């Protein structure tokens, strides 16, 4: 059975890019009526592939067929009165148009519905600057943090900033649409893909160095170790984001002698020797053996996926992750299920011959009358969420819901604190309250109340069930065995609260051969195909570094809001399964789509692209001054003029993207010479003025201080009781009527124990004191 929960919503897509198309795909898969408005010549996405433009007589490209399945397509634009009326009558409009046409159509500046605009850099100082995925990654700090220190920084392949913008836009749009139906108040949500990719790959860097007290010299890019490593017969992905996991790996390779009383990472000599030993051991063992042995020790490990390999992996085959209908291609299914039912496209993408006239506003769903909620409320005011998540993916879902007004209670224990706390705490290990100084935790848990409960104890579980009875939503992201071992599976929680929406976010799902494996963002990047196409042309696959966690959280947030819509309809609660790996596979879908359509495995191109050429990162005057240039089709003549039309630009073969891509080595030599004599910011300004997409490669440690970030209020200052006044990155969008995202900082450990236990569960001071004496609650980790 499929999900049609959003069948009462109409969404009009006025977008030519992947970001808007992906946002509306999530709506269409959940049953919404999505109407794509495209010109008579057809959406550019119809002709787009990772390998460049399709011939005009070829079928629509695989990416369009996946993104547009389940949608209606009509011919027109906003100059057509019927299209304008359709847009004005819809619940949600998703557009990547300039402000002018939207204002002329009456959609802005004071929308009567929900208008979502998505662009590379957002409205503000750079809204008119030419841009794309490449420049968004450069401005967002993503490129600067990736690659070898002795080589140029690298971009993450796979349209990652566009996908980040789209998946961030979707839950925001759904929350706003639900608010519209309750209050009659619309909203303009202005999404920046650059901000979305900052959050996805670079959320905490600025804050980390502020807390440390300074930025170390030299490049900010590294190759994470262990990460993607060579084996005797290929590649394997490893992740040891805690001291324990690294020690387990050191034991696995037979070097337990390197362990000691202190963290091996704190000793340069032992750290270097452990790295040499691990690499040497991996080169002596085939990939399958490494996977088997590491899994037994619960070390996060994965094969390096690509479009050919993925559908045949046993876990995905058993779970039916890849489907062919209705795409006529192999594609990942939508990344969540509600009570075992999955969203799904209901029909293939319309061909150009199957498009229809715009029709009439009467064709769209009628909006119910507002039910009297206060118009000034935040969109999710009154929603109660019990947050039993840790690390990044689960907390990012609940943080978005908290920012939009939900009351979120985050649960840890003094026996096992949230893994985000120690993950970035090594520089503060000598301080008495080191666990309160993690840039990770401080960045991803704003607007939440924090309590501690020992769920290993009967009393702790009893109190937790009391909070379950209070909550509308409970979210957890442990391996399936954890909550089952506590006898707090779905059946138990549903009996306590029949209206509860439970969202489970296991790494690999609730069943299947890998269901009990540990997995983090890096694991997902490795297995999904995102790493396969990222890396230097002459080097191994490379991880994008982080996006699968927060973007998995955004998929889960959309699923939660969809499930709440279902609860509104049925009156009954439900259980969501939102595996992190299936979110990652949707982000990397083009890998499988391209292989299914053309039999082509993705290629690592460094900073190049077959869709834009030349595209690269070039060194300018000064130390670590890099510029990102991505010449769209049609921008080449402007670049030639700016360069002074030198003789080498007059080759007729350079008139096409394909011709310039074939000549990229030669072009890069000339461009490197020219940019090497230019001041970076001056070159960026001149290129933008000429209409060429370009951006500074912003150091990830400087993103929040950039003029565009400050103008858009991307970071907000808050007062934390331990670390003091700090700037924290907020959301990747500006929202009309919401001037401040952070109402209070991330909680200290157990900060709200008394408040929550007394106000929600009715405990008195004596009972709370007894819980502290018994270690059920507390404010300091056990053993410290």
QUIGIMO-V250528 format. One record per residue. N is the residue number from 1. RES is the residue in one small letter. NEAR is the number of other ideal C-beta (glycine too) atoms within 8 Angstrom. D_LAST is the distance of its C-alpha to the last C-alpha in Angstrom with 1 decimal. Layout:
# QUIGIMO-V250528
N:RES:NEAR:D_LAST + N:RES:NEAR:D_LAST
This chain:
# QUIGIMO-V250528
1:x:4:51.1 + 2:x:9:50.2 + 3:x:14:48.6 + 4:x:7:50.9 + 5:x:12:48.6 + 6:x:12:49.4 + 7:x:9:53.2 + 8:x:4:53.8 + 9:x:12:52.7 + 10:x:13:54.8 + 11:x:17:53.4 + 12:x:13:55.7 + 13:x:14:54.6 + 14:x:13:56.2 + 15:x:12:54.2 + 16:x:8:55.3 + 17:x:10:51.8 + 18:x:12:49.2 + 19:x:16:46.7 + 20:x:18:49.0 + 21:x:16:50.3 + 22:x:14:46.8 + 23:x:17:45.8 + 24:x:15:49.0 + 25:x:16:48.7 + 26:x:14:45.7 + 27:x:16:47.9 + 28:x:14:50.9 + 29:x:12:49.0 + 30:x:12:47.9 + 31:x:11:51.5 + 32:x:11:52.1 + 33:x:10:55.6 + 34:x:15:54.9 + 35:x:15:58.0 + 36:x:13:57.9 + 37:x:15:60.4 + 38:x:10:61.8 + 39:x:8:64.8 + 40:x:4:67.9 + 41:x:3:67.1 + 42:x:9:63.8 + 43:x:11:60.1 + 44:x:7:59.1 + 45:x:14:56.4 + 46:x:11:59.3 + 47:x:10:60.2 + 48:x:11:56.7 + 49:x:12:55.1 + 50:x:8:52.6 + 51:x:7:55.6 + 52:x:9:57.4 + 53:x:9:60.1 + 54:x:12:62.0 + 55:x:5:65.8 + 56:x:5:67.5 + 57:x:3:69.1 + 58:x:6:65.9 + 59:x:4:64.1 + 60:x:10:61.2 + 61:x:14:58.1 + 62:x:14:55.4 + 63:x:14:52.8 + 64:x:14:55.1 + 65:x:15:56.0 + 66:x:14:52.4 + 67:x:12:51.5 + 68:x:15:54.7 + 69:x:14:55.0 + 70:x:13:55.4 + 71:x:14:56.5 + 72:x:9:59.9 + 73:x:14:61.4 + 74:x:15:64.0 + 75:x:11:66.0 + 76:x:10:66.0 + 77:x:8:63.9 + 78:x:13:63.3 + 79:x:4:66.8 + 80:x:9:68.1 + 81:x:5:68.3 + 82:x:11:67.5 + 83:x:14:64.2 + 84:x:11:63.3 + 85:x:10:63.9 + 86:x:17:61.9 + 87:x:14:58.9 + 88:x:12:59.3 + 89:x:9:59.6 + 90:x:13:56.5 + 91:x:12:53.1 + 92:x:16:51.4 + 93:x:14:52.9 + 94:x:15:51.0 + 95:x:14:52.6 + 96:x:11:52.3 + 97:x:9:55.3 + 98:x:7:55.7 + 99:x:10:55.6 + 100:x:6:59.4 + 101:x:9:60.5 + 102:x:14:57.9 + 103:x:10:59.0 + 104:x:7:62.7 + 105:x:10:62.1 + 106:x:6:60.5 + 107:x:12:57.0 + 108:x:9:55.5 + 109:x:6:54.5 + 110:x:6:54.2 + 111:x:13:53.9 + 112:x:5:55.1 + 113:x:13:53.1 + 114:x:14:49.9 + 115:x:15:50.6 + 116:x:16:48.1 + 117:x:14:49.0 + 118:x:16:47.3 + 119:x:12:47.9 + 120:x:13:46.4 + 121:x:15:45.3 + 122:x:17:45.7 + 123:x:9:48.0 + 124:x:9:47.9 + 125:x:6:48.7 + 126:x:11:49.0 + 127:x:11:50.5 + 128:x:4:53.9 + 129:x:8:52.6 + 130:x:11:53.5 + 131:x:11:50.4 + 132:x:11:49.1 + 133:x:12:46.1 + 134:x:15:46.1 + 135:x:18:46.2 + 136:x:19:43.5 + 137:x:16:41.1 + 138:x:16:42.0 + 139:x:15:41.4 + 140:x:17:38.2 + 141:x:16:36.6 + 142:x:19:36.6 + 143:x:15:39.1 + 144:x:15:37.6 + 145:x:14:34.3 + 146:x:15:36.0 + 147:x:11:37.8 + 148:x:7:38.0 + 149:x:8:37.6 + 150:x:3:41.1 + 151:x:6:42.9 + 152:x:10:43.6 + 153:x:13:40.9 + 154:x:15:41.4 + 155:x:14:41.9 + 156:x:15:40.6 + 157:x:9:43.7 + 158:x:14:44.5 + 159:x:8:45.1 + 160:x:17:41.4 + 161:x:16:41.4 + 162:x:14:44.3 + 163:x:14:42.5 + 164:x:16:39.4 + 165:x:18:41.6 + 166:x:16:43.4 + 167:x:15:40.4 + 168:x:16:38.8 + 169:x:17:42.1 + 170:x:14:42.6 + 171:x:13:40.0 + 172:x:16:40.6 + 173:x:16:44.3 + 174:x:14:43.9 + 175:x:13:41.8 + 176:x:15:44.4 + 177:x:12:47.2 + 178:x:12:45.8 + 179:x:14:45.5 + 180:x:15:49.1 + 181:x:11:50.3 + 182:x:9:48.6 + 183:x:11:49.6 + 184:x:6:52.4 + 185:x:8:50.4 + 186:x:11:50.3 + 187:x:14:48.0 + 188:x:12:48.2 + 189:x:16:45.2 + 190:x:10:45.3 + 191:x:18:43.3 + 192:x:16:42.6 + 193:x:20:42.2 + 194:x:16:40.7 + 195:x:16:38.0 + 196:x:15:37.4 + 197:x:18:37.0 + 198:x:16:34.7 + 199:x:14:32.3 + 200:x:14:32.8 + 201:x:17:32.1 + 202:x:15:30.8 + 203:x:12:28.9 + 204:x:13:26.0 + 205:x:14:27.4 + 206:x:15:28.6 + 207:x:14:25.4 + 208:x:10:23.4 + 209:x:12:25.5 + 210:x:9:25.7 + 211:x:12:21.9 + 212:x:7:22.0 + 213:x:5:24.9 + 214:x:5:27.9 + 215:x:5:29.7 + 216:x:5:30.1 + 217:x:3:33.8 + 218:x:6:35.6 + 219:x:7:35.8 + 220:x:10:33.0 + 221:x:11:34.1 + 222:x:6:32.6 + 223:x:7:33.2 + 224:x:8:29.9 + 225:x:6:29.2 + 226:x:10:29.2 + 227:x:12:31.4 + 228:x:13:35.0 + 229:x:13:36.0 + 230:x:8:39.3 + 231:x:13:39.9 + 232:x:8:42.9 + 233:x:5:44.8 + 234:x:8:43.3 + 235:x:12:40.0 + 236:x:15:36.7 + 237:x:18:33.8 + 238:x:13:30.2 + 239:x:14:26.9 + 240:x:11:23.5 + 241:x:9:21.5 + 242:x:9:18.1 + 243:x:9:17.1 + 244:x:6:17.5 + 245:x:12:21.0 + 246:x:12:22.0 + 247:x:10:21.1 + 248:x:12:23.1 + 249:x:15:26.0 + 250:x:15:25.9 + 251:x:11:26.1 + 252:x:11:28.9 + 253:x:11:31.0 + 254:x:7:30.7 + 255:x:10:28.5 + 256:x:7:25.6 + 257:x:4:26.3 + 258:x:11:24.8 + 259:x:8:21.2 + 260:x:7:18.9 + 261:x:2:15.5 + 262:x:6:15.3 + 263:x:8:16.2 + 264:x:15:20.0 + 265:x:8:20.6 + 266:x:8:19.4 + 267:x:10:22.2 + 268:x:5:25.6 + 269:x:6:27.5 + 270:x:10:25.5 + 271:x:11:25.3 + 272:x:8:29.1 + 273:x:10:29.9 + 274:x:13:27.9 + 275:x:10:29.9 + 276:x:8:33.2 + 277:x:13:32.5 + 278:x:13:31.6 + 279:x:10:34.7 + 280:x:9:36.9 + 281:x:11:35.8 + 282:x:14:36.4 + 283:x:9:39.9 + 284:x:6:40.8 + 285:x:10:39.9 + 286:x:9:41.6 + 287:x:12:39.8 + 288:x:6:40.2 + 289:x:8:38.6 + 290:x:13:35.6 + 291:x:12:35.2 + 292:x:8:35.5 + 293:x:10:33.1 + 294:x:12:30.3 + 295:x:10:30.6 + 296:x:6:30.1 + 297:x:10:26.7 + 298:x:7:25.9 + 299:x:14:26.0 + 300:x:14:27.5 + 301:x:13:31.1 + 302:x:13:34.5 + 303:x:12:38.1 + 304:x:14:39.5 + 305:x:15:41.7 + 306:x:12:45.0 + 307:x:15:47.8 + 308:x:6:49.6 + 309:x:9:46.6 + 310:x:16:44.7 + 311:x:9:47.1 + 312:x:6:47.4 + 313:x:11:43.8 + 314:x:6:43.5 + 315:x:13:40.7 + 316:x:12:42.6 + 317:x:11:45.9 + 318:x:8:44.7 + 319:x:9:43.2 + 320:x:7:46.2 + 321:x:10:44.3 + 322:x:13:47.4 + 323:x:9:50.6 + 324:x:8:54.0 + 325:x:5:55.3 + 326:x:9:56.4 + 327:x:16:55.8 + 328:x:7:58.2 + 329:x:11:55.3 + 330:x:11:52.2 + 331:x:13:49.4 + 332:x:12:45.9 + 333:x:11:46.0 + 334:x:10:44.1 + 335:x:12:40.3 + 336:x:14:39.7 + 337:x:8:41.2 + 338:x:14:41.5 + 339:x:6:42.1 + 340:x:6:43.3 + 341:x:8:45.8 + 342:x:10:45.6 + 343:x:11:46.9 + 344:x:10:49.8 + 345:x:10:52.6 + 346:x:6:55.8 + 347:x:6:58.4 + 348:x:9:58.7 + 349:x:14:58.6 + 350:x:10:62.0 + 351:x:7:64.2 + 352:x:8:66.1 + 353:x:4:69.2 + 354:x:7:67.2 + 355:x:10:66.2 + 356:x:9:67.8 + 357:x:7:68.9 + 358:x:12:66.3 + 359:x:8:67.8 + 360:x:7:67.4 + 361:x:8:64.6 + 362:x:4:65.7 + 363:x:6:64.2 + 364:x:11:60.7 + 365:x:9:58.7 + 366:x:4:59.3 + 367:x:7:56.5 + 368:x:6:56.0 + 369:x:5:56.2 + 370:x:9:53.0 + 371:x:7:51.6 + 372:x:4:51.0 + 373:x:10:47.3 + 374:x:6:46.8 + 375:x:7:47.6 + 376:x:3:45.0 + 377:x:11:42.1 + 378:x:7:39.7 + 379:x:11:40.8 + 380:x:11:38.2 + 381:x:10:37.8 + 382:x:7:37.4 + 383:x:12:35.7 + 384:x:11:32.6 + 385:x:16:30.1 + 386:x:14:27.1 + 387:x:13:25.0 + 388:x:9:23.1 + 389:x:14:22.9 + 390:x:10:20.6 + 391:x:13:21.1 + 392:x:14:24.5 + 393:x:17:27.5 + 394:x:16:26.8 + 395:x:17:25.1 + 396:x:14:28.1 + 397:x:18:30.5 + 398:x:17:28.9 + 399:x:15:28.5 + 400:x:14:32.2 + 401:x:16:33.0 + 402:x:14:30.8 + 403:x:12:32.6 + 404:x:11:35.8 + 405:x:11:34.9 + 406:x:13:33.2 + 407:x:9:30.5 + 408:x:13:27.6 + 409:x:17:24.5 + 410:x:15:21.7 + 411:x:13:19.6 + 412:x:14:16.1 + 413:x:12:13.6 + 414:x:15:10.0 + 415:x:8:10.6 + 416:x:4:12.2 + 417:x:11:12.1 + 418:x:10:15.4 + 419:x:10:16.1 + 420:x:14:17.5 + 421:x:13:14.2 + 422:x:10:13.1 + 423:x:11:16.8 + 424:x:12:17.6 + 425:x:12:14.4 + 426:x:8:15.2 + 427:x:7:17.1 + 428:x:9:14.2 + 429:x:9:11.5 + 430:x:4:11.8 + 431:x:7:11.3 + 432:x:3:8.6 + 433:x:7:9.5 + 434:x:10:10.5 + 435:x:11:10.6 + 436:x:10:13.3 + 437:x:13:15.5 + 438:x:13:16.8 + 439:x:12:20.6 + 440:x:12:21.0 + 441:x:12:19.2 + 442:x:17:20.8 + 443:x:13:24.1 + 444:x:14:24.4 + 445:x:13:23.1 + 446:x:16:25.2 + 447:x:10:27.1 + 448:x:14:24.7 + 449:x:12:23.0 + 450:x:15:19.5 + 451:x:15:18.2 + 452:x:14:15.7 + 453:x:12:17.3 + 454:x:13:16.4 + 455:x:11:19.6 + 456:x:7:19.2 + 457:x:9:20.2 + 458:x:5:23.7 + 459:x:10:22.9 + 460:x:13:20.8 + 461:x:12:23.8 + 462:x:8:26.2 + 463:x:13:24.7 + 464:x:14:24.7 + 465:x:12:28.4 + 466:x:10:29.1 + 467:x:14:28.0 + 468:x:13:30.1 + 469:x:8:33.0 + 470:x:9:32.5 + 471:x:13:32.2 + 472:x:9:35.0 + 473:x:16:33.0 + 474:x:13:29.9 + 475:x:17:28.7 + 476:x:13:26.5 + 477:x:12:26.3 + 478:x:9:24.8 + 479:x:10:27.0 + 480:x:12:29.5 + 481:x:6:28.1 + 482:x:9:24.8 + 483:x:10:26.5 + 484:x:9:29.2 + 485:x:6:27.0 + 486:x:9:25.7 + 487:x:7:29.4 + 488:x:11:29.2 + 489:x:8:31.8 + 490:x:8:34.5 + 491:x:6:36.8 + 492:x:10:34.3 + 493:x:14:33.3 + 494:x:12:36.9 + 495:x:6:37.8 + 496:x:9:35.4 + 497:x:10:36.6 + 498:x:7:39.9 + 499:x:9:39.8 + 500:x:14:36.4 + 501:x:15:36.2 + 502:x:15:33.6 + 503:x:16:32.8 + 504:x:14:31.4 + 505:x:15:30.6 + 506:x:14:30.0 + 507:x:12:30.4 + 508:x:12:33.7 + 509:x:13:34.8 + 510:x:8:34.8 + 511:x:6:37.3 + 512:x:9:39.0 + 513:x:6:38.2 + 514:x:8:35.1 + 515:x:13:33.7 + 516:x:6:30.6 + 517:x:12:29.9 + 518:x:9:26.8 + 519:x:11:28.1 + 520:x:13:27.0 + 521:x:13:29.3 + 522:x:16:30.2 + 523:x:15:31.2 + 524:x:19:33.5 + 525:x:16:35.0 + 526:x:16:35.8 + 527:x:15:37.4 + 528:x:16:39.2 + 529:x:16:41.5 + 530:x:18:39.9 + 531:x:17:39.0 + 532:x:14:42.4 + 533:x:14:44.3 + 534:x:16:41.8 + 535:x:12:42.1 + 536:x:11:44.6 + 537:x:8:48.1 + 538:x:3:47.8 + 539:x:7:44.2 + 540:x:7:42.0 + 541:x:13:40.6 + 542:x:15:37.8 + 543:x:14:35.1 + 544:x:15:35.6 + 545:x:11:31.8 + 546:x:13:30.4 + 547:x:17:33.1 + 548:x:16:32.9 + 549:x:15:29.6 + 550:x:13:30.8 + 551:x:15:34.4 + 552:x:19:33.4 + 553:x:17:31.7 + 554:x:15:35.0 + 555:x:15:37.0 + 556:x:18:34.8 + 557:x:12:35.2 + 558:x:13:39.0 + 559:x:13:38.9 + 560:x:16:37.0 + 561:x:12:39.7 + 562:x:15:42.4 + 563:x:14:41.1 + 564:x:13:41.0 + 565:x:12:44.6 + 566:x:12:45.4 + 567:x:13:43.8 + 568:x:6:46.0 + 569:x:7:49.0 + 570:x:6:48.4 + 571:x:5:46.2 + 572:x:7:44.0 + 573:x:11:40.5 + 574:x:11:39.9 + 575:x:12:37.5 + 576:x:15:37.0 + 577:x:10:36.2 + 578:x:15:35.4 + 579:x:14:34.3 + 580:x:18:32.9 + 581:x:13:35.3 + 582:x:14:38.3 + 583:x:16:37.5 + 584:x:15:37.3 + 585:x:16:40.6 + 586:x:11:42.2 + 587:x:15:41.1 + 588:x:13:42.6 + 589:x:12:45.6 + 590:x:12:48.1 + 591:x:17:47.3 + 592:x:17:48.7 + 593:x:17:51.3 + 594:x:15:52.9 + 595:x:14:53.0 + 596:x:10:54.5 + 597:x:9:57.1 + 598:x:8:58.0 + 599:x:3:56.5 + 600:x:8:54.6 + 601:x:8:51.1 + 602:x:14:49.2 + 603:x:5:49.5 + 604:x:13:47.2 + 605:x:10:48.9 + 606:x:9:46.4 + 607:x:11:47.1 + 608:x:12:50.5 + 609:x:10:51.8 + 610:x:11:55.1 + 611:x:8:55.2 + 612:x:12:55.0 + 613:x:13:56.4 + 614:x:11:55.8 + 615:x:11:52.1 + 616:x:13:49.8 + 617:x:13:47.4 + 618:x:13:49.3 + 619:x:8:48.4 + 620:x:13:49.8 + 621:x:8:50.3 + 622:x:7:47.2 + 623:x:3:43.8 + 624:x:7:42.1 + 625:x:10:44.6 + 626:x:15:45.3 + 627:x:16:47.5 + 628:x:17:47.6 + 629:x:14:51.1 + 630:x:13:52.1 + 631:x:13:55.8 + 632:x:9:56.8 + 633:x:7:60.2 + 634:x:5:62.6 + 635:x:12:60.6 + 636:x:11:62.0 + 637:x:7:65.2 + 638:x:10:63.1 + 639:x:13:61.0 + 640:x:9:64.2 + 641:x:9:65.7 + 642:x:10:62.6 + 643:x:9:62.8 + 644:x:5:66.5 + 645:x:7:67.9 + 646:x:7:67.8 + 647:x:4:70.1 + 648:x:7:67.3 + 649:x:9:66.6 + 650:x:7:70.1 + 651:x:8:69.8 + 652:x:5:70.8 + 653:x:9:68.2 + 654:x:12:65.6 + 655:x:6:66.8 + 656:x:7:64.6 + 657:x:12:60.9 + 658:x:9:61.7 + 659:x:11:63.8 + 660:x:15:61.2 + 661:x:12:58.5 + 662:x:7:60.8 + 663:x:11:61.3 + 664:x:12:57.7 + 665:x:6:57.4 + 666:x:8:60.4 + 667:x:12:59.2 + 668:x:11:55.8 + 669:x:8:57.5 + 670:x:10:59.6 + 671:x:12:56.8 + 672:x:10:54.5 + 673:x:8:57.2 + 674:x:9:57.8 + 675:x:12:54.3 + 676:x:10:53.5 + 677:x:6:55.8 + 678:x:11:54.4 + 679:x:9:51.8 + 680:x:13:49.4 + 681:x:7:49.4 + 682:x:8:53.2 + 683:x:13:53.7 + 684:x:12:51.6 + 685:x:8:53.7 + 686:x:9:56.9 + 687:x:13:56.1 + 688:x:11:55.0 + 689:x:6:58.2 + 690:x:10:60.2 + 691:x:7:58.6 + 692:x:13:56.5 + 693:x:15:53.0 + 694:x:13:50.7 + 695:x:14:47.4 + 696:x:11:45.2 + 697:x:12:42.4 + 698:x:13:39.7 + 699:x:10:36.6 + 700:x:14:33.7 + 701:x:10:31.9 + 702:x:10:34.8 + 703:x:17:35.7 + 704:x:11:34.7 + 705:x:7:36.7 + 706:x:10:39.9 + 707:x:6:42.8 + 708:x:13:43.0 + 709:x:12:39.4 + 710:x:10:39.7 + 711:x:8:43.0 + 712:x:12:41.6 + 713:x:8:38.5 + 714:x:12:36.3 + 715:x:11:33.2 + 716:x:10:32.4 + 717:x:8:30.4 + 718:x:11:27.8 + 719:x:7:25.5 + 720:x:11:21.8 + 721:x:6:19.8 + 722:x:8:17.3 + 723:x:8:19.4 + 724:x:6:22.7 + 725:x:6:26.0 + 726:x:13:26.1 + 727:x:10:28.8 + 728:x:14:28.1 + 729:x:13:30.6 + 730:x:10:32.2 + 731:x:11:34.8 + 732:x:12:37.5 + 733:x:13:40.3 + 734:x:9:41.8 + 735:x:12:43.0 + 736:x:10:45.9 + 737:x:6:44.9 + 738:x:7:41.2 + 739:x:3:40.4 + 740:x:6:36.6 + 741:x:10:34.1 + 742:x:12:30.8 + 743:x:5:30.7 + 744:x:6:27.0 + 745:x:12:24.1 + 746:x:11:21.4 + 747:x:11:19.1 + 748:x:9:15.6 + 749:x:16:13.2 + 750:x:13:15.1 + 751:x:11:17.3 + 752:x:11:20.4 + 753:x:14:19.3 + 754:x:8:21.7 + 755:x:8:24.4 + 756:x:13:24.6 + 757:x:15:24.3 + 758:x:12:26.8 + 759:x:5:29.3 + 760:x:10:29.4 + 761:x:10:28.7 + 762:x:5:30.0 + 763:x:8:27.2 + 764:x:7:27.4 + 765:x:7:24.9 + 766:x:6:24.8 + 767:x:9:24.1 + 768:x:14:21.3 + 769:x:8:19.7 + 770:x:8:20.2 + 771:x:13:18.5 + 772:x:11:15.4 + 773:x:6:15.7 + 774:x:8:16.2 + 775:x:10:13.2 + 776:x:11:15.9 + 777:x:14:14.8 + 778:x:11:12.0 + 779:x:9:10.9 + 780:x:7:7.1 + 781:x:9:6.0 + 782:x:8:5.7 + 783:x:3:3.8 + 784:x:4:0.0
